[in-house]
Amino acid sequence: MKTVSVGIIGGGLMGKEVASAFGRWFALNDYPLKVELKAVCDINEDTLNWYKQIPSIGLLTTDYKKLLDAPDLDVIYVALPHHLHQQYYLDVIASGKDLFAEKPFGIDLEAANAIKEKIDQSSCFVRCSSEMPFLPGGQRVIKEILSGRLGKIIEVRAGFCHSSDMDPLKPINWKRQSEFCGEIGVMGDLGMHVMHIPLRMGWVPKRVYAQLQKIVTSRPDGKGGWSECDTWNNAHLSSTLSIEDEDVPMLLEMKRLAPGETNSWYIEVLGTEGGVRYNTKDTKALWTFKREKEQVWQRLDLGFQVAFPTITGGIFEPGFADCFMQMLAAYFAERDGFLGERFGCVTPEEAVLSHKLFAAALKSHVTKTVIEIP
Ligand SMILES: NC(=O)c1ccc[n+]([C@@H]2O[C@H](COP(=O)([O-])OP(=O)(O)OC[C@H]3O[C@@H](n4cnc5c(N)ncnc54)[C@H](O)[C@@H]3O)[C@@H](O)[C@H]2O)c1
């Protein structure tokens, strides 16, 4: 069986998720490719030590150029703080290897455009991470939308809500500092996940009114002092879509301070004939609406219906590790030309479109006006 060799640059939270998905790749039934993690780069030696337990890895280094020069690596996954995306993504593309990038795909719109331009001049296969739509619930929402059963679309709502930042004593990290995370703040952290399905459905916002909030503005620095926390914590975006030449509202929220929400990703699409609603807060529940004499929302308990079947039983519950693996399976399938009709990872074009929305949202917040998105 063909084996694809992968290297990781940035072995933190997400690097480990990717390593763990590759570690149980055999759980995919009849998947025609083997994927092996061969090399990891991180500037933190302790982080590298964690990877010593993975037998397929032959190279652990603090110098990412060693991965770019390694002739046996086919794909590089980069999971670094946002201020490093542009340089590292461009370097991977220049090395001729394929790239699996992390969101937000550059610290801002300018960086995303520069990365996209370089990809267009290359033959590299590049996609960006966004795993939630690969859960059975996300997949069913997409199916409902594409079925036409919803009729004329009335409105779209989508969001991603965290509450871990509700704790004012949680120490600061790079994700809470604009210099490393970006001016777009929480939109860069959570926005790509929120926009993936809408953009794939062709729902590109044409204007936006944004309300951004900085709620907790300083945090313990972990060394006995306090540091400024200058990113946007929460974002409410009221945007407008054009669907069949009519304006349709799309309300988006991305929040780090949403009381009670652990990692709630949701999408709801309402139409004149039907509706669909899914929230990871209730991972198994798919809600659908069909217009009849009486107005009834119906709950269906989903099982393990995934695009790339695994050994997991059809009635078992899916989780984060499962949708992450499904996303990676979609990446390698698309790279190798067998994705077929299945849902794919975020494209560079979609990443740039999401940045256009976030850049317009920043402007809207400052001017307190509705901003047209070019
Ligand atoms: N898809 C998702 O659900 C998801 C979730 C969280 C984060 N992310 C994204 O993943 C990326 C990384 O986030 P994370 O949560 O893994 O961060 P993290 O801080 O846990 O990990 C980043 C790693 O990069 C290393 N690093 C920093 N500078 C480096 C350099 N110059 N060279 C090599 N290594 C370096 C750090 O030592 C750290 O181990 C970000 O783009 C973030 O937005 C995605």
PDBQT file of the ligand as one rigid body, heavy atoms in Angstrom, charges set to zero:
ROOT
HETATM    1  N1  LIG A 401      -8.006  23.034  14.299  1.00  0.00    +0.000 N 
HETATM    2  C1  LIG A 401      -8.216  23.331  15.579  1.00  0.00    +0.000 C 
HETATM    3  O1  LIG A 401      -9.209  22.931  16.179  1.00  0.00    +0.000 OA
HETATM    4  C2  LIG A 401      -7.223  24.132  16.329  1.00  0.00    +0.000 A 
HETATM    5  C3  LIG A 401      -7.264  24.202  17.732  1.00  0.00    +0.000 A 
HETATM    6  C4  LIG A 401      -6.282  24.938  18.402  1.00  0.00    +0.000 A 
HETATM    7  C5  LIG A 401      -5.325  25.612  17.663  1.00  0.00    +0.000 A 
HETATM    8  N2  LIG A 401      -5.330  25.556  16.300  1.00  0.00    +0.000 N 
HETATM    9  C6  LIG A 401      -4.314  26.264  15.495  1.00  0.00    +0.000 C 
HETATM   10  O2  LIG A 401      -3.114  25.491  15.501  1.00  0.00    +0.000 OA
HETATM   11  C7  LIG A 401      -1.992  26.366  15.493  1.00  0.00    +0.000 C 
HETATM   12  C8  LIG A 401      -1.141  26.048  16.710  1.00  0.00    +0.000 C 
HETATM   13  O3  LIG A 401      -1.941  26.150  17.861  1.00  0.00    +0.000 OA
HETATM   14  P1  LIG A 401      -1.668  25.223  19.123  1.00  0.00    +0.000 P 
HETATM   15  O4  LIG A 401      -2.895  25.305  19.945  1.00  0.00    +0.000 OA
HETATM   16  O5  LIG A 401      -1.164  23.898  18.705  1.00  0.00    +0.000 OA
HETATM   17  O6  LIG A 401      -0.513  26.064  19.832  1.00  0.00    +0.000 OA
HETATM   18  P2  LIG A 401       0.545  25.586  20.899  1.00  0.00    +0.000 P 
HETATM   19  O7  LIG A 401       1.047  26.823  21.530  1.00  0.00    +0.000 OA
HETATM   20  O8  LIG A 401      -0.011  24.495  21.746  1.00  0.00    +0.000 OA
HETATM   21  O9  LIG A 401       1.682  24.923  20.004  1.00  0.00    +0.000 OA
HETATM   22  C9  LIG A 401       2.538  25.687  19.192  1.00  0.00    +0.000 C 
HETATM   23  C10 LIG A 401       3.891  24.993  19.197  1.00  0.00    +0.000 C 
HETATM   24  O10 LIG A 401       4.757  25.694  18.308  1.00  0.00    +0.000 OA
HETATM   25  C11 LIG A 401       6.053  25.707  18.896  1.00  0.00    +0.000 C 
HETATM   26  N3  LIG A 401       6.796  26.787  18.256  1.00  0.00    +0.000 N 
HETATM   27  C12 LIG A 401       6.693  28.117  18.464  1.00  0.00    +0.000 A 
HETATM   28  N4  LIG A 401       7.521  28.777  17.654  1.00  0.00    +0.000 NA
HETATM   29  C13 LIG A 401       8.154  27.837  16.897  1.00  0.00    +0.000 A 
HETATM   30  C14 LIG A 401       9.113  27.895  15.855  1.00  0.00    +0.000 A 
HETATM   31  N5  LIG A 401       9.583  29.057  15.433  1.00  0.00    +0.000 N 
HETATM   32  N6  LIG A 401       9.527  26.736  15.296  1.00  0.00    +0.000 NA
HETATM   33  C15 LIG A 401       9.053  25.539  15.740  1.00  0.00    +0.000 A 
HETATM   34  N7  LIG A 401       8.151  25.432  16.726  1.00  0.00    +0.000 NA
HETATM   35  C16 LIG A 401       7.704  26.557  17.285  1.00  0.00    +0.000 A 
HETATM   36  C17 LIG A 401       5.807  25.889  20.375  1.00  0.00    +0.000 C 
HETATM   37  O11 LIG A 401       6.909  25.482  21.135  1.00  0.00    +0.000 OA
HETATM   38  C18 LIG A 401       4.563  25.018  20.583  1.00  0.00    +0.000 C 
HETATM   39  O12 LIG A 401       4.909  23.703  20.952  1.00  0.00    +0.000 OA
HETATM   40  C19 LIG A 401      -2.557  27.790  15.456  1.00  0.00    +0.000 C 
HETATM   41  O13 LIG A 401      -2.612  28.208  14.129  1.00  0.00    +0.000 OA
HETATM   42  C20 LIG A 401      -3.945  27.634  16.025  1.00  0.00    +0.000 C 
HETATM   43  O14 LIG A 401      -4.871  28.603  15.583  1.00  0.00    +0.000 OA
HETATM   44  C21 LIG A 401      -6.246  24.816  15.640  1.00  0.00    +0.000 A 
ENDROOT
TORSDOF 0
